[in-house]
Each structure stands twice: as C-alpha cells, then as structure tokens.
C-alpha cells in the first residue's frame, strides 16, 4: 500500500503549476539608442573639455596640411560672416555666401534659407551676440573646405546657448565663399 501512496504524491506534484520567471526584454532598438546616446555624450564631453581648455581664446584655425594663406582667408571670411550676424546685417551675411549658399538651424525651415529670405532672417537677430569659442577645424575636400567650430550665443537667458557650426566653403568667382552653414544646436 505504501507504493500506491508514493505514486499518488508524485502525480500531485507533477500537476502543480509552476510560476514563470520574468525574463528581461531585450530590444535591439533600445540597445542602439543607448549606444548612440553614449557616443553623443562622449562627443559633447570632449567638446566641452576642449572649450574649457581653450578658456574662451579667440578663434584660431587648424587645417592639417592646408597652407597658412588659405587658413587666413577662411578666418577672414568667417570674421566677416559673424560680424554681419552680430550687427543684424543680412545683406553683409549674404555678401560672403556663394550664389546658391544657404543657412540652416533648428529655427529655420527644413531646407534652410537663401538670398533675400536669409537676409531678412539675419536682420531679426541683431540683438544676439555670437562668440566663436576655440579653434576652427578645416578639412579640405574635392568640393572645397569642410569647416567646423563652436559658438556661444549670448541672449536674454541666464546661461548662454551653445551650438556646433558646420560650414562648407567653396571657391566662387575666384574667392572663397560660404556654400552652406548648418547650426547644430546643443540645446
């Protein structure tokens, strides 16, 4: 009789439901976002450290194997461009741009602004002060020059705004001109 009793107990244990254990959900999309976020934070950290190390020095240009005369011409072009923005003088900004040059930021339409539309846009921003921080980096390409830099925008907020600038500079009618300026905001 004891043998039958043991079999009954075994069958009772076999029919008892077992609670499933929770497995963590693994999403490849979440993993990609985490990696991109990590890379973005690393880039911002490096730029922040670089800006702090530069201690707000005036702009300088670095361009690897680009000759000093070209780098000086790029510095002068960018100085004239930023002077137009600081003065709220849209015509001065458009004057240093290529014929089909355009400007784009988080505050513009998706395709950016060109010509008269850009001049009118700049005219509205005369109350801001743009300060270039740290050196400008120039890379020569087949099309011209890719130029990057960092700007600080002082406006009516307690803390300044920071942005990354990307320019494409080309030769237009024998002079260097800005083909495009894209502002990548860090706000």
matplotlib code that plots the C-alpha trace (Angstrom):
import matplotlib.pyplot as plt

x = [0.0, 2.8, 3.9, 0.5, 0.6, 4.0, 2.7, -0.3, 2.0, 4.2, 1.2, 0.1, 3.4, 3.5, 0.2, 1.1, 1.5, 5.0, 5.1, 7.0, 10.2, 10.3, 12.9, 14.2, 13.0, 15.9, 15.2, 17.7, 16.2, 16.8, 20.4, 21.1, 19.6, 21.8, 24.9, 24.0, 23.3, 26.7, 28.5, 26.7, 27.6, 31.3, 31.4, 29.8, 32.1, 35.2, 33.9, 33.1, 36.6, 38.1, 36.1, 37.0, 40.7, 40.6, 39.4, 37.5, 40.5, 39.9, 39.3, 42.2, 42.1, 43.6, 43.7, 46.4, 48.2, 46.3, 48.5, 48.5, 47.3, 44.1, 43.5, 43.9, 41.4, 38.9, 39.4, 38.7, 35.7, 34.2, 35.0, 33.1, 30.2, 29.9, 30.3, 27.2, 25.3, 26.3, 25.2, 22.0, 23.0, 21.5, 23.0, 26.5, 25.9, 24.6, 27.5, 30.0, 28.0, 28.1, 25.5, 23.3, 24.6, 22.2, 21.8, 20.0, 19.4, 16.7, 14.9, 14.6, 12.5, 13.8, 15.6, 17.1, 17.2, 19.0, 19.3, 16.7, 15.0, 18.3, 19.0, 15.5, 16.1, 19.5, 18.1, 15.8, 18.8, 20.7, 20.1, 22.2, 26.0, 27.7, 31.1, 33.3, 35.0, 38.1, 39.8, 38.0, 38.8, 39.2, 39.3, 40.0, 37.7, 37.2, 34.4, 36.2, 36.6, 34.5, 34.8, 33.5, 33.5, 31.7, 29.7, 28.3, 25.2, 24.5, 20.9, 18.3, 18.7, 20.7, 23.0, 24.4, 23.4, 26.0, 25.9, 28.1, 28.7, 29.3, 30.3, 31.1, 33.3, 33.9, 35.7, 33.2, 34.3, 37.9, 37.1, 36.2, 32.6, 30.3, 28.2, 26.3, 26.2, 24.4, 23.9, 23.6, 22.1, 23.1, 20.0]
y = [0.0, 2.4, 2.1, 3.4, 6.3, 7.4, 7.3, 9.5, 12.1, 12.2, 12.8, 15.6, 17.3, 17.0, 18.8, 21.7, 24.8, 26.4, 30.3, 31.5, 33.5, 37.0, 37.4, 40.8, 42.1, 42.7, 45.3, 45.9, 49.4, 50.3, 49.0, 51.1, 54.2, 53.6, 53.3, 56.4, 58.3, 57.1, 58.3, 61.6, 62.2, 61.3, 63.8, 66.5, 65.8, 66.1, 69.3, 70.7, 69.8, 71.3, 74.5, 74.8, 74.2, 76.9, 79.3, 81.4, 82.3, 84.0, 81.8, 80.1, 77.8, 74.4, 72.6, 69.9, 70.4, 73.4, 76.3, 79.3, 81.8, 79.7, 79.3, 83.1, 83.7, 81.3, 83.1, 86.5, 85.1, 83.8, 87.0, 89.0, 86.5, 86.7, 90.5, 90.6, 88.3, 90.4, 93.6, 92.1, 93.0, 90.3, 91.9, 91.6, 87.9, 87.1, 89.0, 86.5, 83.5, 81.6, 82.4, 79.5, 79.5, 78.5, 78.7, 76.1, 75.8, 74.3, 77.7, 77.6, 75.6, 72.2, 73.4, 76.4, 80.0, 81.6, 85.0, 87.6, 85.2, 84.7, 88.4, 89.1, 86.3, 87.7, 91.2, 90.0, 88.6, 91.9, 91.6, 88.4, 88.2, 85.3, 84.3, 81.7, 79.5, 77.5, 76.9, 76.3, 73.0, 72.9, 69.8, 70.1, 68.1, 67.8, 70.3, 72.8, 73.0, 71.5, 73.8, 73.1, 75.3, 76.0, 79.1, 80.6, 82.7, 85.3, 86.4, 87.1, 83.9, 83.5, 80.9, 81.2, 78.8, 76.6, 75.3, 73.4, 75.1, 73.2, 75.2, 74.2, 76.8, 76.8, 78.9, 81.1, 83.5, 83.3, 84.0, 81.7, 81.9, 80.1, 77.5, 76.4, 77.0, 74.5, 75.2, 72.1, 73.2, 71.6, 72.9]
z = [0.0, 0.5, -3.1, -4.3, -1.9, -3.3, -6.8, -5.9, -4.3, -7.4, -9.7, -7.4, -7.6, -11.4, -11.9, -9.6, -11.9, -11.8, -11.8, -14.9, -14.1, -15.6, -18.4, -19.2, -22.5, -24.9, -27.6, -30.3, -30.8, -27.1, -27.4, -30.5, -28.7, -25.7, -27.9, -29.8, -26.6, -25.2, -28.3, -28.3, -24.6, -25.3, -28.2, -26.1, -23.2, -25.5, -27.0, -23.5, -22.3, -25.3, -24.9, -21.2, -22.0, -24.6, -21.9, -24.5, -26.5, -29.9, -32.9, -34.5, -37.5, -37.7, -41.0, -41.1, -44.4, -45.7, -46.3, -43.9, -46.6, -47.2, -43.5, -43.0, -45.9, -44.2, -40.9, -42.6, -44.4, -41.1, -39.3, -41.9, -41.8, -38.0, -38.0, -40.2, -37.8, -34.8, -36.5, -37.7, -41.2, -43.5, -46.7, -45.2, -44.4, -47.9, -49.5, -48.2, -49.3, -52.6, -55.2, -54.1, -50.4, -47.7, -43.9, -41.7, -38.0, -35.7, -36.1, -39.9, -42.3, -43.2, -46.4, -44.7, -46.1, -49.0, -50.6, -49.6, -47.2, -45.3, -45.3, -43.7, -41.2, -40.1, -39.8, -37.0, -35.0, -34.3, -30.6, -30.2, -29.7, -31.3, -29.9, -31.5, -28.9, -29.5, -32.8, -36.1, -37.8, -41.6, -43.8, -47.5, -49.7, -53.5, -53.3, -51.2, -47.4, -44.6, -41.6, -38.0, -34.9, -31.7, -30.9, -27.8, -28.2, -25.5, -25.4, -22.8, -20.9, -17.7, -19.3, -22.8, -25.5, -27.3, -30.8, -33.2, -36.6, -39.9, -43.0, -46.5, -48.1, -51.8, -54.4, -56.2, -58.9, -57.6, -54.0, -51.1, -50.2, -47.8, -49.7, -46.5, -42.8, -40.7, -36.9, -34.8, -31.5, -28.3, -26.5]

ax = plt.figure().add_subplot(projection="3d")
ax.plot(x, y, z, "-o")
ax.set_aspect("equal")
plt.show()
